[in-house]
Each structure stands twice: as C-alpha cells, then as structure tokens.
Amino acid sequence: MTTASHSPVDPKLLEILVCPVTKDTLEYDRENRELISRKAGLAYPIRDGIPIMLPDEARVIED
C-alpha cells in the first residue's frame, strides 16, 4: 500500500534549498513539479521526488 504525498519533495528539504546561481530562496510550483528561482529566471525540475539543482538542467522562465 502506498500513500500519496501532496508534495513530491520533503517539505524540510524545500526549506533549506536555495538557487545555486543566486543563493536566493526558491518557490515550489506544484503543477509543473519545479522549483522556481525568480531572481535567476530559472525553473529547476523535480524528478522522482529529487530536485535537480543544476543550472544546465533548469528551464529558463520569463515573467
């Protein structure tokens, strides 16, 4: 039996993660399963519950 989690990432982990480019806080985008760095304009993917915090793997976002 498995239980679904509202967040694919541990909430405690989300509290301590920062953008590797700007060292600024990240926003969790539940719909797209990404961590957003507004300051850097990047969205870091979350794969299998693991944030991929590599700038080369991030998607460029526009506001």
N, C-alpha and C positions, 0 to 999 in steps of 0.2 A: 504494500500500500504506500502510495506517495502522497505528500501533501504539497499543494501548490503554494508558492510564496508570492506575495504581492510585488516583491522586488527580486529580480534575478541576481542581485548583488547584496551582500551583507550590509545592512544599514550602518554598522560601525565602520566598515571599510569606506563607505561613501563619506563619512565624516572626516576621515583623515587624508583622503586622496586629494591631490592638487594637480593642476595642469603642469606638465613637465616643462612647458615653454615659458609660462608666465609666473608659475608658482602661486597662482590665484585659485580660488575655490571653483568647484565645478557644480553644475546643475544636472540633476538626473532627468532625462527625457524617457519616461516610461514607455510611451507609444513607439518610439524608434529604437529603444534599448541602446541609448548612447549617453555619454557624459559630455556635457556641453561646457566649453570654455568660451564665454562671451568675449573676454578680453583678447584671446588669441584668434577667435573666429574659427574654432575647430570643434568637431564632434568626434569623440573617441568611442569606438564600438565596444559593445559588451558581447562576448561570445561564450556561450555555455556558462554564464554567470561570472566570467572573468573579464574585468576591464582591460582593454588593450591600450596601454598608455604610451604608445609610440607615435610621435608626430607623423611618421611616414604612413601609418595606418589610419590616421584621422581623416575625416571628411571636412573639407572647407565649407563653412556656412556663411551665409550672408543675412544681415538683418534688414 
